[in-house]
Amino acid sequence: MIGRLRGLLAWKQPPYLMIDAHGVGYELEASLNTFQSLPELGAEVVLYTHLAVREDAHTLYGFANTAERGLFRNLIRVSGVGPRLALLILSGMSVDVFSRCVREGDTTALVRLPGVGKKTAERLIIEMRDRIGGLDSLPATITLPGDLSTTTTATPRDDAISALVALGYKLPEASRMVQSLNTEGLASEAIIRLALQSSVHR
């Protein structure tokens, strides 16, 4: 099991990133909360990781801290919640906010997250109630480029839409979310964050 990675941030486009550790490029998926904490390309980064193994794929997930990784690991134990939905939940809510929703039985806030219906929200609250105690105290596919030095003409808005699709939104919905925002001068990560916040508070 790979539990932590330390290396240079070689590439990032939410929800995907690559860390160069001693010449080996590790591809990971991460939540937007983790993306917010990433340094500039070429800088050293340390991420806690979780390796999900399936018959058709081995996927490595990266987290800025052990609290987020702990919540992710507990979420994927909930019936009907897989890694993709868990990552989407972590992108739309911090660990503290999710913990509060569970404690207060706030299904209304949870169902605003894409992919979380009423039954899933109720199941999250029931099954996660006994698991969140220690968390607060703990510190459509985007294709990775073959050549990391290759530049792209995609705008931050385009990247944001692609990332929202990768997180589970339909393309028309992701486009509407981004088009409705004032994104002038914003990086793709900031646009995605605003789009998710707008979705949650609708």
NORPEHU-V552433 format. One record per residue. N is the residue number from 1. PHI is phi in degrees with one decimal (* if undefined). NEAR is the number of other ideal C-beta (glycine too) atoms within 10 Angstrom. D_FIRST is the distance of its C-alpha to the first C-alpha in whole Angstrom. Layout:
n->(N N)
phi->(PHI PHI)
near->(NEAR NEAR)
d_first->(D_FIRST D_FIRST)
//
This chain:
n->(1 2 3 4 5 6 7 8 9 10 11 12 13 14 15 16 17 18 19 20 21 22 23 24 25 26 27 28 29 30 31 32 33 34 35 36 37 38 39 40 41 42 43 44 45 46 47 48 49 50 51 52 53 54 55 56 57 58 59 60 61 62 63 64 65 66 67 68 69 70 71 72 73 74 75 76 77 78 79 80 81 82 83 84 85 86 87 88 89 90 91 92 93 94 95 96 97 98 99 100 101 102 103 104 105 106 107 108 109 110 111 112 113 114 115 116 117 118 119 120 121 122 123 124 125 126 127 128 129 130 131 132 133 134 135 136 137 138 139 140 141 142 143 144 145 146 147 148 149 150 151 152 153 154 155 156 157 158 159 160 161 162 163 164 165 166 167 168 169 170 171 172 173 174 175 176 177 178 179 180 181 182 183 184 185 186 187 188 189 190 191 192 193 194 195 196 197 198 199 200 201 202)
phi->(* -87.6 -101.8 -156.8 -127.6 -130.3 -179.0 -94.1 -74.9 -91.0 -165.1 -153.4 -156.3 -47.9 -96.2 -107.3 -153.5 -134.4 -112.8 -92.7 -111.2 55.0 88.0 -105.0 -91.0 -99.2 -88.5 -132.6 -113.5 -144.5 -75.9 -69.0 -61.9 -69.2 -59.3 -61.8 -96.1 -70.6 -80.4 -70.9 -56.8 91.7 -87.2 -75.5 -140.1 -122.6 -127.4 -82.8 -129.2 -137.3 -101.1 -99.9 -111.2 -126.3 -62.0 -103.2 -165.1 -114.5 -116.4 -102.9 -109.2 -115.4 -138.9 -71.0 -150.3 -73.6 -65.4 -67.5 -63.6 -62.1 -65.8 -56.8 -65.8 -74.6 -63.1 -73.0 -87.1 -77.5 -56.6 87.1 -112.0 -99.8 -56.9 -64.6 -67.2 -61.0 -66.2 -67.5 -61.7 -67.9 -77.3 -95.0 -143.9 -77.4 -59.2 -63.6 -66.8 -62.5 -59.9 -64.4 -59.7 -67.7 -62.0 -91.3 63.7 -84.5 -69.3 -59.7 -69.2 -69.0 -72.0 -75.1 -77.3 -61.9 89.3 -107.5 -90.4 -61.3 -65.6 -65.1 -61.5 -63.8 -66.6 -59.8 -65.5 -66.7 -79.7 -92.5 -55.8 -87.9 -107.1 -89.2 -52.3 -90.4 -69.5 -64.4 -89.6 -80.5 -44.3 * -101.1 -88.0 -88.4 -68.4 -68.8 -71.3 -118.4 -68.2 -87.0 -70.4 -85.6 -127.1 -94.7 -64.7 -83.9 -55.8 -65.9 -62.3 -63.2 -64.6 -62.8 -60.7 -66.8 -63.9 -64.1 -64.4 -82.6 124.0 -79.0 -72.8 -56.8 -60.5 -67.5 -61.7 -63.3 -62.5 -60.2 -75.5 -63.8 -80.4 -102.5 -87.7 -108.7 -59.3 79.5 -94.7 -76.8 -60.1 -61.6 -68.3 -64.8 -62.3 -59.5 -63.7 -63.7 -68.5 -64.7 -62.4 -65.4 -68.1 -95.0 -65.7)
near->(6 13 10 12 18 11 18 16 18 18 16 21 21 27 25 20 23 20 24 17 14 7 6 9 14 17 14 22 21 26 26 22 18 26 24 14 13 18 11 8 14 9 9 10 23 11 24 21 18 21 12 16 8 9 4 4 7 9 14 17 25 28 25 20 15 15 20 25 24 19 25 21 16 19 22 17 11 17 9 12 21 13 17 17 21 23 24 25 22 25 24 25 22 14 20 11 13 24 19 15 21 21 13 10 13 15 18 10 18 23 16 16 24 21 17 21 13 11 11 20 21 14 16 25 17 13 17 21 12 9 17 18 10 10 20 11 7 13 8 12 8 15 8 13 13 6 6 12 7 7 7 9 5 13 12 18 17 15 21 29 25 22 25 29 17 20 25 17 22 12 12 8 16 23 17 13 22 23 11 11 16 8 18 7 7 16 13 23 19 17 25 28 20 18 26 22 12 13 16 15 8 7)
d_first->(0 4 6 9 11 15 17 21 21 22 23 23 25 24 21 20 19 18 17 18 16 18 20 17 17 14 15 14 16 17 20 24 23 20 23 26 24 23 25 27 26 26 25 22 19 16 14 11 9 8 7 10 10 14 16 18 15 11 12 10 12 13 15 18 17 15 18 18 14 15 18 16 14 17 19 17 18 21 23 24 21 19 16 19 22 20 19 23 24 22 24 27 27 25 24 27 29 27 27 31 31 29 32 35 34 35 34 36 34 31 33 34 30 30 29 29 32 34 33 29 30 32 29 26 29 29 26 24 27 26 22 23 25 22 21 24 24 20 21 27 25 25 25 23 26 26 28 27 30 32 34 34 37 35 37 34 36 35 31 31 33 30 27 29 29 25 25 27 31 33 35 38 37 34 38 40 37 37 41 42 41 42 40 42 40 37 33 31 29 32 34 31 31 34 34 32 34 37 35 34 38 40)
//
